Amino acid sequence: MDRYDMIIIGAGISGLSLAHYAARSGRKTLVIEQSDRTGGCFHSHRFSGEAAGFWLELGAHTCYNSYGNLLRILEERQLLDRLLRREKVSFKMLVDSRIRSIPSQLNFLELLLSLPRLFTLEKSTASVASYYAKIVGAKNFARVFAPAFNAVLSQRADEFPADMLFNKRPKRRKEILKSFTLDGGLQTITDTLAAEPGVQVVIGTTVVSVTLADGVYRLVTQDGKTFESSALALATPPPVAAGLLQGSFPELAGQLALIRMETIETVGVAIRKDALKLGPVAGIIAVNDAFYSAVSRDTVLDDRYRGFSFHFKAGKLSHDEKLRKIGEVLAVGPAELSQVVTRESRLPSPVVGHRHITGEIDRLLMGKRLLLTGNYFAGLAIEDCVSRSQSEFSRLTASS
């Protein structure tokens, strides 16, 4: 039986940033990941064969100079010299199977008449639809803003809490690029954290039970191995955390089970530049279609290829139907879609009142050497995940 100071279940940015804090403090740290790769939503697919050297983001795709906690980790891991500037290209909209500019879809008179409500509306108790439809106008919301918010979240955003959509950051670091990625993609960050001294990572391993006795957490994996630790962190989707905690912490598991989830089916394609007539774009926002958005690699130029990650609504299309849709949108034939990769993601889908659930979770965690982190607390952004991990580690050290 192996004994650690901290065990973390889940090797996405939430789990690995927490592992960084733990290892930096001298704690012997183990990270257990169910899938066969680390990174979670930091998934920079690196193509092989003819497209070798080209990478494409299948999950998170942008960091900003307002991400203070993330930037401090990048400094400590000496990654700041690997930042890449993102090219300034605009988003387009797909309306009735045609690519349109965003301004062309706006009713500017409605926008002008509605904007003053921004100063009187209460945001904390509103949904995205109830709040923003009043600020931009009902028609603008339906035509432009609702599809754009759906694209941001890769899910239907109407019921999403308005105060979780865009979080204010304390300040920007002006010496850092305003928006950036890294060479090799954002997965370079999680690759580096997974290889950090003091952190042991085990992939392809499923934890099947968690128990607590005499202040020691005991984990048993699917292959029968047992691990012990004085502190445990779950950096998994809420349903997974709920299942693991049901036996020892049923009330906490009950709160986690209340959090809704959404499945997103992503298809990424790398296409030779000379095969595309579509000009450079940051991405394509779909209106009333089978996919939410297509995020482009045009923000980081490549001499040979362009890439697009299409985020499809779950269960709507077969794989072949998705490829036909991609071909229609990009105006390319089947022969150009030879470099294809797929990914399925599960994201939190909170509704108004979500902060009551997370408040109850935090109340139930008080006084325990049990940590919960992930993208279902303050928001879905990368910095929200890292900040949650940092605050949970601070809570642990304060009680030690």
C-alpha positions in Angstrom: 0.0 0.0 0.0 1.4 3.4 -1.1 1.0 6.4 1.3 1.0 10.0 0.2 0.5 13.5 1.7 -2.1 14.3 -1.0 -3.9 12.3 -3.6 -5.8 14.1 -6.4 -8.3 12.3 -8.6 -8.4 14.0 -12.0 -5.5 15.3 -14.2 -7.1 18.3 -15.9 -5.9 21.8 -15.3 -7.8 21.9 -12.0 -6.1 18.8 -10.6 -2.7 19.5 -12.0 -2.6 23.1 -10.8 -3.6 21.8 -7.3 -0.8 19.2 -7.6 1.6 22.1 -8.4 0.7 23.9 -5.2 1.0 20.7 -3.2 4.4 19.7 -4.6 5.7 23.2 -4.2 4.9 23.0 -0.5 6.9 19.7 -0.2 4.0 17.4 -0.1 4.3 13.9 -1.6 1.6 14.1 -4.3 -0.2 11.5 -6.4 -2.5 12.3 -9.3 -4.8 9.5 -10.6 -6.4 10.0 -14.0 -9.1 7.6 -15.5 -8.4 8.4 -19.1 -5.2 7.5 -21.1 -4.0 11.1 -21.2 -3.5 14.1 -18.8 -4.9 17.5 -19.6 -8.6 17.1 -19.5 -10.1 20.0 -21.5 -6.5 21.1 -22.3 -6.5 18.9 -25.3 -4.1 20.0 -28.0 -4.2 17.3 -30.6 -0.8 16.9 -32.4 -1.3 15.4 -35.8 1.0 12.8 -37.3 1.6 11.7 -40.9 1.3 14.3 -43.6 0.2 16.9 -41.0 2.9 16.2 -38.5 3.9 19.3 -36.6 0.4 20.8 -36.8 -1.7 20.9 -33.6 -5.3 21.8 -33.0 -7.2 22.7 -29.8 -10.1 20.3 -29.1 -11.1 22.0 -25.8 -9.9 25.2 -24.2 -8.1 27.4 -26.7 -7.2 30.8 -25.2 -5.5 32.3 -22.1 -5.5 36.0 -21.2 -3.1 38.3 -19.3 -5.8 38.8 -16.7 -5.3 35.1 -15.6 -3.1 36.0 -12.6 -3.0 32.7 -10.8 -2.3 30.8 -14.0 0.4 33.2 -15.0 2.2 32.8 -11.6 2.2 29.0 -12.3 3.7 29.6 -15.7 6.4 31.8 -14.2 7.3 29.2 -11.6 7.4 26.4 -14.3 9.5 28.8 -16.6 6.9 28.7 -19.4 6.5 32.4 -20.1 9.1 32.4 -22.9 7.0 29.8 -24.7 3.9 32.0 -25.1 2.6 32.6 -28.6 0.6 35.7 -29.7 -2.8 35.0 -31.2 -3.5 36.7 -34.5 -6.3 39.2 -34.5 -9.0 37.6 -36.6 -12.8 38.0 -36.2 -15.6 35.6 -35.6 -18.2 35.0 -38.3 -21.8 33.7 -38.1 -23.4 30.8 -40.0 -26.9 32.0 -40.9 -29.0 29.9 -43.2 -25.9 28.0 -44.4 -24.1 31.3 -45.3 -21.1 32.9 -43.6 -22.1 36.4 -42.4 -20.4 39.1 -40.3 -21.7 39.6 -36.8 -22.5 43.4 -37.3 -24.6 42.5 -40.3 -27.0 40.5 -38.0 -27.4 43.3 -35.4 -30.3 45.7 -35.2 -28.4 48.8 -33.9 -31.5 50.8 -33.1 -32.8 48.1 -30.8 -29.3 47.8 -29.3 -29.1 51.6 -28.7 -32.6 51.7 -27.0 -31.9 48.7 -24.8 -28.4 49.3 -23.5 -29.4 51.8 -20.8 -31.0 48.9 -18.9 -27.4 47.7 -18.2 -27.2 50.2 -15.3 -30.4 49.1 -13.6 -30.8 45.4 -14.0 -29.8 43.0 -11.2 -27.4 40.3 -12.5 -26.9 38.0 -9.6 -30.4 36.4 -9.7 -30.9 36.4 -13.5 -30.3 33.9 -16.3 -28.3 34.7 -19.4 -31.5 35.0 -21.4 -33.5 37.1 -18.9 -30.6 39.5 -18.3 -29.0 40.0 -21.7 -32.2 39.9 -23.8 -33.2 43.1 -21.9 -29.9 44.8 -22.4 -29.4 44.1 -26.2 -33.1 43.6 -27.2 -35.1 40.5 -27.7 -34.4 40.3 -31.5 -30.7 40.9 -31.1 -30.5 38.3 -28.4 -32.2 35.7 -30.5 -30.3 36.4 -33.7 -26.8 37.1 -32.4 -26.1 37.0 -28.6 -27.8 33.7 -27.8 -25.9 31.8 -30.5 -22.7 33.6 -29.4 -23.2 32.7 -25.8 -24.0 29.1 -26.8 -20.7 29.1 -28.7 -18.7 30.4 -25.7 -20.1 27.7 -23.4 -20.5 24.9 -26.1 -24.0 24.4 -24.8 -27.4 26.1 -24.7 -26.8 29.2 -22.5 -30.3 30.6 -21.9 -30.6 29.2 -18.4 -27.0 29.7 -17.4 -26.5 32.1 -14.5 -25.7 35.5 -15.9 -23.2 36.3 -13.1 -21.1 33.2 -14.0 -20.7 33.9 -17.7 -18.0 36.6 -17.6 -16.0 37.0 -14.3 -14.1 40.2 -13.6 -10.4 39.7 -13.0 -8.4 41.9 -10.6 -6.0 43.3 -13.1 -4.1 42.6 -16.4 -0.4 42.1 -16.6 0.6 44.5 -19.3 4.0 42.9 -19.9 2.2 39.7 -21.0 0.4 39.2 -24.3 -3.2 40.1 -24.0 -4.4 36.7 -25.3 -2.0 33.8 -25.9 -1.5 30.2 -26.3 1.8 28.2 -26.2 3.9 26.4 -28.7 2.3 23.0 -29.1 -1.0 24.4 -27.7 -2.3 24.9 -24.2 -1.7 21.2 -23.4 2.0 22.3 -23.1 0.9 23.7 -19.7 -0.6 20.5 -18.4 2.2 18.4 -19.9 4.7 20.5 -17.9 2.7 20.3 -14.7 2.3 16.5 -15.0 6.1 16.1 -15.2 6.8 18.4 -12.3 9.2 17.0 -9.6 7.3 15.8 -6.6 4.2 14.9 -8.6 3.5 11.3 -9.5 0.8 10.8 -12.2 -0.9 7.5 -12.9 -3.1 7.4 -16.1 -5.6 4.8 -17.3 -6.6 4.0 -13.7 -10.2 4.3 -12.3 -10.8 4.8 -8.6 -13.8 2.7 -7.6 -14.0 3.5 -3.9 -13.1 6.2 -1.3 -13.3 5.6 2.4 -12.2 7.6 5.4 -11.0 6.1 8.7 -9.0 7.6 11.6 -8.2 10.7 9.4 -6.8 8.6 6.6 -8.4 8.4 3.1 -8.1 5.0 1.4 -8.6 4.7 -2.3 -9.1 1.4 -4.2 -8.7 1.3 -7.9 -10.3 -0.9 -10.5 -7.2 -3.1 -10.7 -7.2 -3.7 -7.0 -4.5 -1.3 -5.9 -4.8 0.6 -2.7 -3.5 4.1 -1.9 -3.7 6.1 1.3 -3.4 9.8 2.1 -4.1 12.3 4.8 -5.6 14.7 2.3 -7.8 14.0 -0.7 -8.8 16.2 -3.7 -11.4 15.4 -6.3 -10.9 17.3 -9.6 -13.5 15.3 -11.5 -16.8 16.2 -13.1 -19.5 16.5 -10.4 -21.2 13.1 -11.1 -18.0 11.3 -10.7 -17.2 13.0 -7.5 -20.7 12.3 -6.2 -20.3 8.6 -6.9 -17.0 8.4 -5.1 -18.2 10.3 -2.1 -21.6 8.7 -1.7 -20.5 6.2 0.9 -18.5 8.4 3.3 -20.0 11.8 2.5 -23.6 11.2 1.4 -24.8 14.8 2.0 -21.9 16.2 0.0 -22.6 13.7 -2.8 -26.2 14.8 -2.8 -25.3 18.4 -3.5 -22.8 17.4 -6.3 -25.6 15.3 -7.9 -27.7 18.4 -8.3 -25.3 19.9 -10.9 -26.5 19.4 -14.4 -24.1 18.3 -17.1 -23.9 18.7 -20.9 -22.2 16.5 -23.4 -20.3 18.0 -26.3 -19.1 16.1 -29.3 -16.1 17.7 -31.0 -14.7 16.9 -34.4 -11.4 18.5 -35.3 -10.1 18.7 -38.9 -6.7 19.8 -40.4 -7.1 21.0 -44.0 -4.4 22.2 -46.4 -4.5 25.9 -46.8 -4.8 25.8 -50.6 -8.0 23.8 -50.4 -9.9 26.5 -48.5 -11.6 29.6 -50.0 -12.8 30.8 -46.6 -10.8 33.7 -45.3 -9.0 33.7 -41.9 -11.5 33.6 -39.0 -11.3 33.2 -35.2 -14.3 30.9 -35.5 -17.8 30.4 -36.8 -20.8 30.8 -34.6 -23.7 28.6 -35.7 -27.4 29.8 -35.6 -30.0 27.1 -35.2 -27.7 24.3 -36.5 -26.4 21.0 -35.3 -23.2 22.5 -33.9 -22.6 25.4 -31.6 -19.3 26.7 -33.0 -16.3 25.9 -35.1 -13.1 27.3 -33.4 -10.3 28.0 -35.8 -6.5 27.6 -35.6 -6.2 30.7 -37.8 -5.2 32.6 -34.6 -1.8 30.8 -34.8 -0.7 30.7 -38.4 0.8 27.6 -40.1 2.5 27.5 -43.5 0.7 24.4 -44.6 -2.5 23.7 -42.7 -5.6 25.4 -41.2 -7.6 23.7 -38.5 -11.2 23.8 -37.2 -12.7 22.2 -34.1 -16.5 21.8 -34.6 -18.4 21.5 -31.3 -21.5 19.5 -32.0 -24.7 19.1 -30.0 -24.7 15.6 -28.6 -26.7 12.9 -30.3 -27.8 14.9 -33.3 -25.6 13.6 -36.1 -23.6 10.5 -36.9 -19.9 10.8 -37.5 -20.4 10.7 -41.3 -23.1 13.3 -41.0 -20.8 15.5 -39.0 -18.2 15.3 -41.7 -20.7 16.2 -44.4 -21.8 19.2 -42.3 -18.1 20.3 -41.9 -17.6 19.9 -45.6 -20.6 22.1 -46.4 -19.6 24.8 -44.0 -16.0 25.0 -45.2 -16.9 24.3 -48.8 -14.5 21.3 -49.2 -14.9 17.8 -50.5 -14.5 14.5 -48.6 -11.0 14.1 -49.9 -9.9 17.2 -47.9 -11.2 15.7 -44.7 -8.5 13.0 -44.2 -7.0 14.5 -41.1 -9.8 14.1 -38.5 -9.9 13.7 -34.7 -12.8 13.4 -32.3 -13.4 14.1 -28.6 -16.4 13.8 -26.3 -16.5 16.2 -23.3 -18.8 16.6 -20.3 -19.2 20.2 -19.0 -21.2 21.6 -16.1 -24.5 23.2 -17.1 -25.5 25.2 -14.1 -28.8 27.2 -13.8 -29.9 30.2 -11.7 -29.4 29.2 -8.0 -26.2 27.3 -8.7 -24.3 29.4 -6.1 -26.5 28.0 -3.4 -25.4 24.5 -4.3 -21.7 25.5 -4.3 -22.2 27.4 -1.1 -23.6 24.2 0.5 -20.6 22.2 -0.9 -18.2 24.7 0.7 -20.1 24.6 4.0 -19.9 20.8 4.1 -16.2 20.8 3.3 -15.3 23.1 6.3 -12.9 21.4 8.7 -12.2 18.5 6.4 -9.0 17.5 4.6 -11.1 16.9 1.6 -10.8 19.3 -1.4 -13.1 19.8 -4.4 -12.0 21.7 -7.4 -13.1 22.1 -11.0 -15.0 24.2 -13.5 -18.3 24.2 -11.6 -17.6 26.7 -8.9 -17.0 30.3 -10.0 -17.2 29.7 -13.8 -15.9 27.6 -16.7 -12.9 29.7 -17.6 -9.3 28.4 -17.1 -8.5 31.0 -14.5 -11.7 30.0 -12.5 -10.4 26.5 -12.3 -6.9 27.5 -11.2 -8.3 30.0 -8.7 -10.5 27.3 -7.1 -7.5 25.0 -6.8 -5.5 27.7 -5.2 -8.3 28.7 -2.7 -8.8 25.0 -1.8 -5.1 24.5 -1.1 -5.1 27.6 1.0 -8.0 26.2 3.0 -6.1 23.0 3.6 -2.9 24.7 4.7 -4.8 27.0 7.0 -6.2 24.1 8.8 -3.0 22.1 9.1 
